Amino acid sequence: MRQVVLDTETTGLEAAQGHRIIEIGCVELINRKLTGRHYHQYVQPHRDIDEGALAVHGISQEFLSDKPTFARIAGDFIAFIEGAELIIHNAPFDVGFMDAEFLLLDPGHTLTADLCTVVDSLTMARQKHPGQRNSLDALCQRYGVDNASRTLHGALLDAEILADVYLLMTGGQTSLGLGDSDGQGHDGMADRGIKRLSTARRPLPVIAANQVELARHEQKLADIESISGGKVLWRELDFP
């Protein structure tokens, strides 16, 4: 199963008002494991960026001045997401902007729903945690996902964080580490300071049993041994 966790940053809140995508970030999951493949691209919108949006993501028009237009990157972007299940937090927002960009390319262009299936992780979180805050930051706190580097919203960083949250929210994940595949689409990462993909994740803590717990375990084994006539599997295992 191939899934792509996706996030975008935009010039404003409403695609219907002519606002545009200025950043796309995606990370790939295969069979619920991060592969290390990702797509990341800044986009020249050829329009002003709202002050409110700038305060959220910090991406300036000056920074975007030499970046490609959506028309130039659309082919590579579609190739990365096509056929995948997209995981998006507040999917109607991002899908609305993606569809608006596709229609600007061609009024008859294929839309997102024709390229991919879409899962809204915000809807999923609201069903799982009704009456609670379900923003990405709130979910990070709830599931113990490290988002310390998230001082501003960034599409690639938010996609990585959402991937961790999604895996934990949908039944846990024993291996959050990246695979050996090469990434792609690193345009502008050094300028924006996104380091999460190249930073090793913190090792899981190892908590040893205390003396009380060891004594209870030993008593439980003795009880089983008594009932089973001495056939206790744990006694036969050679633990390091």
SELOMI-597705 format. One line per field, with one value per residue (C-alpha): residue number from 1; x, y negated, z negated. Coordinates in nm, 4 decimals. Example, Ala and Ser with C-alpha at 12.3 -4.5 7.8 and 13.67 -1.06 7.14 Angstrom:
SELOMI-597705
seq = 1:2
u = 1.2300:1.3670
v = 0.4500:0.1060
w = -0.7800:-0.7140
end
This chain:
SELOMI-597705
seq = 1:2:3:4:5:6:7:8:9:10:11:12:13:14:15:16:17:18:19:20:21:22:23:24:25:26:27:28:29:30:31:32:33:34:35:36:37:38:39:40:41:42:43:44:45:46:47:48:49:50:51:52:53:54:55:56:57:58:59:60:61:62:63:64:65:66:67:68:69:70:71:72:73:74:75:76:77:78:79:80:81:82:83:84:85:86:87:88:89:90:91:92:93:94:95:96:97:98:99:100:101:102:103:104:105:106:107:108:109:110:111:112:113:114:115:116:117:118:119:120:121:122:123:124:125:126:127:128:129:130:131:132:133:134:135:136:137:138:139:140:141:142:143:144:145:146:147:148:149:150:151:152:153:154:155:156:157:158:159:160:161:162:163:164:165:166:167:168:169:170:171:172:173:174:175:176:177:178:179:180:181:182:183:184:185:186:187:188:189:190:191:192:193:194:195:196:197:198:199:200:201:202:203:204:205:206:207:208:209:210:211:212:213:214:215:216:217:218:219:220:221:222:223:224:225:226:227:228:229:230:231:232:233:234:235:236:237:238:239:240
u = 0.0000:0.1461:0.0441:0.1674:0.1387:0.0969:0.0909:0.0896:0.1524:-0.0365:-0.0557:-0.3853:-0.6883:-0.9197:-0.8358:-1.1623:-1.0136:-0.7173:-0.4736:-0.2036:0.0142:0.3692:0.5080:0.4350:0.5761:0.5136:0.6578:0.6007:0.4783:0.4852:0.2973:0.2876:0.6637:0.8462:1.0597:1.2740:1.1363:0.9829:0.8772:0.9435:0.9054:0.8640:0.6439:0.6399:0.2745:0.3024:0.0769:0.0980:0.1155:-0.1319:0.0275:-0.1626:-0.0274:0.3257:0.3057:0.2166:0.4755:0.7350:0.7785:0.8348:0.7839:1.1553:1.2400:1.0054:1.1273:1.3518:1.1321:0.9471:0.5786:0.3254:0.3020:0.6719:0.6562:0.3093:0.4351:0.6818:0.4295:0.1550:0.3993:0.4811:0.1223:-0.0647:-0.2230:-0.1398:-0.3668:-0.3126:-0.3085:-0.3841:-0.4767:-0.7844:-0.7886:-1.0557:-0.8186:-0.5183:-0.7227:-0.9140:-0.5882:-0.4459:-0.7591:-0.7523:-0.3923:-0.4799:-0.7700:-0.5452:-0.3248:-0.6222:-0.9977:-1.0386:-0.7459:-0.7811:-0.8540:-0.7002:-0.9816:-0.9237:-0.5519:-0.5616:-0.7832:-0.7823:-0.7940:-0.8578:-0.6618:-0.8440:-1.1813:-1.0269:-0.8892:-1.2256:-1.3961:-1.1319:-1.1085:-1.4484:-1.4692:-1.0913:-0.8432:-0.7251:-0.4801:-0.1513:0.0240:-0.2424:-0.2099:0.1689:0.1254:-0.1354:0.0739:0.4161:0.5478:0.8452:0.7573:1.0141:1.1557:0.8145:0.8456:0.6835:0.4608:0.6518:0.4985:0.7693:0.8225:0.4471:0.4095:0.6795:0.5190:0.1734:0.3131:0.4263:0.0933:-0.1095:0.0799:0.0327:-0.3305:-0.4209:-0.2828:0.0799:0.3999:0.6960:0.9452:0.9312:1.2815:1.3485:1.4396:1.7468:1.5845:1.7108:1.4869:1.4057:1.3019:1.5208:1.4824:1.5360:1.5637:1.8903:1.7432:1.4425:1.6353:1.4315:1.6604:1.4237:1.4878:1.8621:1.8375:1.8317:1.5256:1.5741:1.6014:1.3072:1.3678:1.4365:1.2637:1.3862:1.1539:1.2022:1.2451:0.8744:0.7791:1.0458:0.9159:0.5570:0.6763:0.8603:0.5501:0.3380:0.5834:0.5749:0.1925:0.1974:0.4628:0.2489:-0.0608:0.1189:0.3315:0.6573:0.5999:0.6835:0.8133:0.9761:1.2020:1.3428:1.4218:1.7755:1.7432:2.0590
v = 0.0000:-0.3349:-0.6454:-1.0020:-1.2418:-1.5907:-1.9513:-2.2846:-2.6480:-2.9195:-3.2953:-3.3138:-3.1226:-3.1132:-2.9582:-3.1071:-3.4535:-3.3781:-3.2685:-3.0252:-2.7418:-2.8509:-2.5318:-2.1588:-1.8929:-1.5171:-1.2076:-0.8514:-0.5539:-0.1979:0.0544:-0.2025:-0.2601:-0.5765:-0.5023:-0.8176:-0.9316:-1.2743:-1.5585:-1.9178:-2.2287:-2.6039:-2.7704:-3.1222:-3.2396:-3.5682:-3.7416:-3.9057:-3.7021:-3.7991:-3.9314:-3.6725:-3.3878:-3.5294:-3.5329:-3.1619:-3.0243:-3.3026:-3.2503:-3.5877:-3.7008:-3.7800:-3.4196:-3.2907:-3.5290:-3.2707:-2.9640:-2.7834:-2.8308:-2.5567:-2.4934:-2.3996:-2.1577:-2.0092:-1.7060:-1.5947:-1.6628:-1.4601:-1.1758:-1.1600:-1.1533:-0.9702:-0.6438:-0.6965:-0.7406:-1.1009:-1.1710:-1.5406:-1.7305:-1.9378:-1.7884:-2.0173:-2.3136:-2.1574:-1.9676:-2.2860:-2.4677:-2.1759:-2.1542:-2.5319:-2.5048:-2.2157:-2.4130:-2.7126:-2.4843:-2.3599:-2.4019:-2.0330:-1.9110:-1.5970:-1.6837:-1.5434:-1.2953:-1.1432:-1.1007:-0.9748:-0.8729:-1.1231:-1.0636:-1.3644:-1.3081:-1.5994:-1.4286:-1.1062:-1.2830:-1.4467:-1.1080:-0.9534:-1.2470:-1.4228:-1.7529:-1.7925:-2.0111:-1.8276:-2.0660:-1.9111:-2.0664:-1.9312:-1.5832:-1.5978:-1.6653:-1.3913:-1.1257:-1.2346:-1.3377:-1.5747:-1.9020:-2.1209:-2.2389:-2.3655:-2.7371:-2.8216:-2.6136:-2.4463:-2.2006:-1.9340:-1.9495:-1.9415:-1.6426:-1.4544:-1.5352:-1.4389:-1.1059:-1.0244:-1.1365:-0.9421:-0.6179:-0.6464:-0.7554:-0.4617:-0.1807:-0.2564:-0.1968:0.0072:-0.1523:-0.5251:-0.5276:-0.6174:-0.3588:-0.3617:-0.5133:-0.8482:-1.1508:-1.3973:-1.7576:-1.9337:-2.2812:-2.5534:-2.3299:-2.4806:-2.8304:-2.7331:-2.5297:-2.2090:-1.9422:-1.6711:-1.4318:-1.4347:-1.4245:-1.0882:-1.0293:-0.9978:-0.6321:-0.4892:-0.4785:-0.1411:-0.1131:0.1728:0.3511:0.2542:0.5032:0.5081:0.5827:0.8539:1.0158:1.0132:1.1653:1.4388:1.5141:1.5348:1.7838:1.9898:1.9985:2.1111:2.3685:2.5112:2.5362:2.6723:2.9301:2.7500:2.6614:2.2903:2.1689:1.8570:2.0720:2.2365:1.9200:1.7868:1.4090:1.1924
w = 0.0000:0.1042:-0.0893:-0.0523:-0.3434:-0.1986:-0.3129:-0.1326:-0.2184:-0.0337:0.0222:-0.1691:-0.2882:0.0145:0.3498:0.4792:0.4178:0.6400:0.3729:0.4834:0.3566:0.2662:0.1094:0.1389:-0.0908:-0.0667:-0.2328:-0.1144:-0.3162:-0.1856:-0.3990:-0.6835:-0.6852:-0.5857:-0.2798:-0.2843:0.0542:0.0481:0.2737:0.1763:0.3878:0.3445:0.6065:0.7517:0.7237:0.9160:0.6634:0.3209:0.0022:-0.2698:-0.5878:-0.7928:-0.5794:-0.5947:-0.9748:-0.9710:-0.7278:-0.6948:-0.3194:-0.1553:0.2030:0.2173:0.1266:0.3975:0.6682:0.8382:0.7783:1.0607:1.1329:1.0649:1.4399:1.4448:1.1515:1.2096:1.4022:1.1343:0.8586:1.0261:1.0929:0.7213:0.5925:0.8698:0.7580:0.3917:0.0939:-0.0161:-0.3909:-0.4519:-0.7694:-0.6790:-0.3306:-0.1758:-0.2146:-0.0392:0.2196:0.3010:0.3742:0.5729:0.7868:0.8428:0.9652:1.1964:1.3465:1.4069:1.6152:1.8165:1.7464:1.8342:1.6264:1.4126:1.0489:0.7318:0.6632:1.0082:0.9392:0.5789:0.2941:0.0073:-0.3684:-0.5934:-0.9148:-1.0812:-1.0318:-1.1590:-1.4682:-1.5446:-1.5312:-1.7542:-1.9988:-1.9949:-2.1781:-2.1974:-2.0122:-1.7030:-1.5412:-1.4340:-1.7337:-1.9709:-1.8208:-1.8546:-2.2246:-2.2609:-2.0840:-2.2046:-1.8621:-1.8715:-1.6979:-1.8735:-1.5387:-1.4237:-1.5013:-1.1660:-0.9433:-0.6604:-0.4160:-0.4272:-0.8020:-0.8658:-0.6319:-0.8230:-1.1573:-1.0276:-0.9061:-1.2612:-1.4082:-1.1503:-1.2112:-1.5870:-1.5593:-1.3329:-1.5428:-1.6166:-1.4280:-1.5399:-1.3019:-1.2347:-1.0865:-0.7267:-0.4665:-0.2425:0.0662:0.1884:0.1440:0.4155:0.4571:0.1971:0.3483:0.0896:-0.2172:-0.3373:-0.3189:-0.5297:-0.7857:-0.7494:-0.8941:-1.0127:-0.7233:-0.7867:-1.1654:-1.3420:-1.5541:-1.9256:-2.0402:-2.2296:-2.6067:-2.7713:-3.1089:-3.3270:-3.5696:-3.9350:-4.2212:-4.3077:-3.9468:-3.9211:-4.2407:-4.1074:-3.7799:-3.9657:-4.1741:-3.8579:-3.7064:-4.0238:-4.0122:-3.6481:-3.7278:-4.0044:-3.7848:-3.4766:-3.6514:-3.5901:-3.2228:-3.2165:-2.8808:-3.0270:-3.2448:-2.9312:-2.7374:-2.7434:-2.7807:-2.7586
end
